[in-house]
Amino acid sequence: MDPVSAARAFVEELFPGALYAFVGGSVLTGHRTGTSDLDVIVVLDGLATPYRESLRWREWPVELFAHSETSLAVYVGDGFEQRRPVLARICAEGAVVTDRTGGRASDLQNELAERLADGPTGLTTGQAERFRYVLSDLLDDLTGATDPGEQAFIGWEVVQATARTALGVGRAWQGNGKWLLRELRTHDAKLADELLAVRDDPARLAAVATDVLERAGGRLWEGYRAQGDPFHQPLRHMPSGTLSGETAQSTGMRRLAAISGATTGSSRLWMGQTHVSPATRSSDHHHGASETAIYVVSGTPSFVFLEDGRERRIDAGPGDYVFVPPYVPHREENPDPSQEAVVVIARSTQEAIVVNLPDLRQH
């Protein structure tokens, strides 16, 4: 049985209700070996917790990645941010083995293929200097090593650091293990061949690594400093009249930003006010990866969510606090027909993430 047919049969047998699924990895390419496994991503409706599992199905070794649509988007995004788009490659470069959504799998393939083709963003100054420092430090160790064993171990670190530096400054994707070599061959096949040819010759390896280091901006060791002083920064005062309305807004709700990247330079915390009009309710939604804390200043807002499959309502009043964990479907209501509700919001992301849902059961 060919790999795509095997993956399709695997998904149909173990996950007959899957929204869609992909198979990818070495098994679909000329890199396939006798130990290559099926890399299978299965997207399931309402899966509470994503997981990865290694198993054997019939004669096939399988690396299974089980996700909801929400968790897959988060994990793919993390891969792009880390410059190691493992799941994105399985989706974009693999094959769709089932799709019960009318084409969302193919749409995702096309979207991720474009994102992969764009490459990662350019390095910040700090990231570029870190690549240069690491390689400079390793080259010093390689030059000074006299123990053959230490020399061998340092040499392999130099090979990898040279590859990562070339990929970083060349705005190319990174990888681990065999994928580091594959990414380097795609980006600079000549350099990949040179590193393989000199990996056991410290002097020649140092020459190749030094050439890459010069292309990256040159040696950097003495004077390298990773950061300044994060402990002595000025406090910021935001008087009540200076809150900003330059933030995401929803019908029936007025949001004012107090503490944010734009107002105070905060990087992780956002804090502000929300004024909820009388007799208003939001749509069912979740806030992605954001943790959200709510303090009720005035009014009697309600917060509705599911517990054990049934709707539960928290009716809050002034002085009460409510915590909304990441990805939890819920809605906010102000049942009072005459008084607005005012709440203070604190969240763990700068972006106001609102993912609207058909109902509270959807995730």
C-alpha positions in Angstrom: 0.0 0.0 0.0 1.4 3.4 -0.9 1.8 6.0 1.9 -1.2 8.2 1.0 -3.5 5.2 0.7 -2.2 3.9 4.0 -2.7 7.2 5.8 -6.2 7.5 4.4 -7.1 4.0 5.6 -5.5 4.8 9.0 -7.6 7.9 9.4 -10.8 6.2 8.3 -10.3 3.4 10.7 -9.2 5.3 13.8 -10.8 8.8 13.2 -13.9 8.3 11.0 -15.3 11.7 12.0 -12.2 13.7 11.4 -12.8 17.2 9.8 -9.7 16.7 7.7 -6.3 15.1 7.8 -2.9 15.4 6.1 0.0 13.0 5.6 3.5 14.4 4.9 7.2 14.1 5.7 10.0 12.1 4.2 7.8 9.2 3.4 6.3 11.1 0.4 9.7 12.2 -0.9 12.9 10.9 -2.4 14.3 10.9 1.2 12.1 8.0 2.1 14.0 5.1 3.9 13.0 1.8 5.4 12.3 3.4 8.7 10.3 6.4 7.4 7.0 6.9 9.2 3.7 8.3 8.3 3.5 11.9 9.6 -0.3 12.3 10.0 -2.1 15.4 11.2 -5.7 14.8 12.1 -8.1 17.7 12.8 -11.0 16.8 15.1 -14.1 18.8 15.9 -14.1 19.8 19.6 -10.9 18.1 20.6 -10.2 19.5 24.1 -6.5 18.8 24.3 -4.1 18.3 21.3 -1.7 15.5 21.5 1.2 13.7 19.7 1.5 10.0 19.7 4.0 7.5 18.2 2.4 4.2 17.2 2.4 1.3 14.8 -0.6 0.7 12.6 -0.4 -2.5 10.6 3.1 -2.5 9.1 3.4 1.3 9.3 5.1 3.4 12.0 3.0 6.5 12.5 3.7 9.9 14.1 0.3 11.2 14.9 -0.5 14.9 15.6 -4.1 15.3 16.8 -5.6 18.8 16.9 -8.7 20.9 16.8 -8.7 23.7 14.2 -7.9 26.2 16.9 -4.9 24.3 18.4 -3.5 23.5 15.0 -3.5 27.2 14.1 -1.7 28.0 17.4 0.9 25.2 17.0 1.5 26.2 13.3 1.9 29.8 14.4 4.4 28.9 17.1 6.4 26.9 14.5 6.6 30.0 12.2 7.6 32.2 15.2 10.4 29.8 16.1 11.5 29.5 12.4 10.9 25.7 12.5 7.6 25.2 10.6 7.3 21.4 11.1 3.5 21.1 11.1 3.1 23.8 8.4 5.3 21.7 6.1 3.3 18.5 6.7 0.1 20.4 5.8 1.5 22.4 2.9 3.8 19.9 1.3 1.9 16.7 2.1 -1.4 15.2 0.9 -4.9 15.7 2.0 -6.3 12.2 2.9 -9.7 13.3 4.0 -11.8 16.5 4.1 -15.4 16.7 5.3 -15.4 20.5 5.4 -15.9 21.3 1.7 -12.4 22.4 1.1 -10.9 23.9 4.2 -8.0 21.5 4.1 -7.0 22.6 0.6 -7.4 26.3 1.6 -5.1 25.7 4.5 -2.6 24.0 2.3 -2.5 27.0 0.0 -2.3 29.5 2.8 0.6 27.7 4.5 2.4 27.1 1.2 2.4 30.9 0.6 3.6 31.5 4.1 6.5 29.0 3.7 7.4 30.5 0.4 7.6 34.0 2.0 10.3 32.8 4.4 10.8 34.0 8.0 11.0 37.6 8.9 14.5 39.2 9.0 16.6 38.9 12.1 16.5 41.6 14.7 19.9 43.1 15.6 19.9 41.1 18.8 19.2 37.8 17.1 21.9 38.4 14.4 24.4 39.3 17.1 23.5 36.1 19.0 24.2 34.0 16.0 27.6 35.7 15.5 28.5 35.4 19.2 27.7 31.7 19.4 29.7 30.8 16.3 32.7 33.0 17.4 32.7 31.4 20.8 32.6 27.9 19.3 35.5 28.7 16.9 37.6 29.8 19.9 36.8 26.4 21.6 37.7 24.5 18.4 41.0 26.3 18.0 42.0 25.7 21.6 40.9 22.1 21.9 43.6 19.4 22.2 41.5 16.4 23.3 40.4 14.5 20.2 37.1 13.7 21.8 36.3 17.3 22.7 37.5 18.4 19.3 35.0 16.0 17.6 32.1 17.2 19.8 32.9 20.9 19.4 33.4 20.4 15.6 29.8 19.1 15.2 28.5 22.1 17.2 30.4 24.3 14.8 28.8 22.6 11.8 25.4 23.1 13.2 26.0 26.7 14.4 27.5 27.6 10.9 24.4 26.1 9.2 22.0 28.0 11.6 23.9 31.3 11.1 23.7 31.0 7.3 20.0 30.2 7.5 19.3 33.0 9.9 21.0 35.8 8.1 19.7 34.4 4.8 16.1 34.6 6.0 15.6 30.8 5.5 13.7 28.4 7.8 15.6 26.5 10.5 15.4 22.8 11.3 16.6 20.1 13.7 18.6 16.9 12.9 18.2 15.9 9.2 15.9 18.8 8.6 18.7 21.3 9.4 20.7 19.7 6.6 17.7 19.7 4.2 16.9 23.4 4.9 20.6 24.3 4.3 20.7 22.3 1.1 17.6 24.2 -0.1 19.1 27.5 0.9 22.8 27.0 0.0 23.7 23.6 -1.4 27.4 24.6 -1.9 27.8 25.4 1.8 26.0 22.2 2.8 28.5 20.2 0.7 31.5 22.1 2.1 30.4 21.5 5.7 30.0 17.8 5.1 33.4 17.6 3.4 35.3 19.3 6.2 33.4 18.2 9.3 36.2 16.0 10.5 39.0 18.4 9.7 39.1 21.2 12.4 41.3 23.6 10.4 39.2 23.4 7.2 36.0 23.5 9.2 37.1 26.7 10.9 37.9 28.3 7.5 34.4 27.5 6.2 32.7 28.7 9.4 34.8 31.9 9.4 33.7 32.6 5.9 30.0 32.3 7.0 30.7 34.4 10.0 32.2 37.2 7.8 29.1 37.1 5.7 27.0 37.5 8.8 28.9 40.6 9.9 32.1 39.3 11.3 33.4 37.9 14.6 31.6 39.0 17.7 32.8 38.0 21.2 34.6 40.8 23.1 32.0 43.4 23.9 29.0 41.2 23.2 26.1 42.1 25.5 22.8 40.3 25.3 20.7 43.0 27.0 20.8 46.2 29.0 19.2 46.9 32.4 15.7 45.6 32.5 15.3 46.5 36.2 15.5 50.3 36.3 12.8 51.7 34.0 10.4 54.6 34.7 6.9 53.9 36.0 4.1 55.2 33.8 1.0 57.0 35.0 -2.2 56.9 33.0 -4.7 59.4 34.4 -8.4 58.4 34.0 -8.9 61.0 31.3 -6.1 59.8 29.1 -7.3 56.3 28.3 -7.2 55.5 24.6 -10.1 54.3 22.4 -7.6 53.2 19.8 -8.3 49.5 20.3 -10.7 46.9 18.9 -14.4 47.7 19.4 -17.6 45.6 19.3 -21.2 46.6 18.9 -22.7 47.6 22.3 -19.3 47.7 24.0 -16.9 50.6 24.3 -13.3 49.6 25.1 -10.6 52.0 26.5 -7.0 51.0 26.7 -5.0 52.0 29.8 -1.9 49.7 29.9 -0.7 48.5 26.5 2.2 48.4 24.2 1.0 51.6 22.5 0.2 53.6 25.7 3.0 52.5 28.1 5.3 50.1 26.2 4.1 47.0 28.0 5.0 43.8 26.1 2.9 41.1 27.7 0.1 42.7 29.8 -2.9 44.7 28.4 -5.3 46.4 30.8 -8.3 48.7 30.2 -12.0 49.3 30.6 -15.0 48.0 28.8 -18.4 49.8 29.0 -21.3 47.4 28.1 -24.5 49.0 27.0 -27.8 48.1 28.7 -29.6 45.0 27.4 -26.6 43.9 25.4 -25.1 40.4 24.9 -22.0 39.4 22.9 -21.8 36.6 20.5 -20.5 33.2 21.7 -16.7 33.4 21.3 -13.3 32.7 22.9 -10.1 34.7 23.2 -7.5 32.3 21.8 -4.4 32.0 23.9 -5.2 35.0 26.0 -5.8 34.7 29.7 -8.4 37.3 30.7 -9.2 38.7 34.2 -12.3 40.9 34.7 -13.1 43.2 37.6 -16.6 44.6 37.9 -16.7 48.3 38.6 -20.4 48.9 38.3 -23.5 47.3 36.9 -24.5 43.6 36.9 -22.8 41.8 34.0 -23.3 38.1 33.4 -20.8 35.6 32.0 -22.1 32.4 30.3 -20.1 29.2 29.6 -20.6 25.4 29.4 -19.9 23.1 32.2 -20.5 19.4 31.8 -22.3 20.2 28.5 -24.8 22.6 30.1 -24.9 26.3 30.2 -23.7 27.9 33.4 -24.2 31.6 34.3 -22.1 33.8 36.6 -24.1 36.8 37.6 -21.5 39.3 38.9 -21.7 42.7 40.7 -19.4 45.5 41.7 -16.2 44.3 43.4 -16.4 40.8 41.8 -13.7 39.2 39.8 -14.0 36.7 36.9 -11.2 34.7 35.2 -11.6 33.4 31.6 -9.0 30.7 30.7 -7.6 30.5 27.2 -9.8 29.1 24.4 -12.9 28.7 26.6 -16.1 29.4 24.7 -18.3 32.0 26.6 -20.3 35.2 26.1 -20.8 38.3 28.1 -24.3 39.8 28.8 -25.6 42.9 30.5 -29.3 42.0 31.3 -30.0 45.4 33.0 -32.4 47.3 30.6 -31.3 50.8 31.9 -27.7 50.7 33.4 -24.5 50.1 31.6 -21.9 47.7 33.1 -18.4 48.9 33.5 -15.6 46.4 33.9 -11.8 46.5 34.1 -10.1 43.9 31.8 -6.6 42.6 32.1 -5.3 40.1 29.5 -2.1 38.4 28.7 -1.9 39.4 25.0 -1.6 42.8 23.4 -4.0 41.8 20.6 -7.7 41.7 21.3 -8.3 38.1 20.2 -12.0 37.4 19.6 -12.9 34.2 17.7 -16.7 34.2 17.2 -18.4 30.8 17.4 -21.8 29.5 16.2 -22.5 28.4 19.8 -20.8 27.5 23.0 -20.2 23.9 22.0 -17.9 24.9 19.1 -14.2 25.0 19.6 
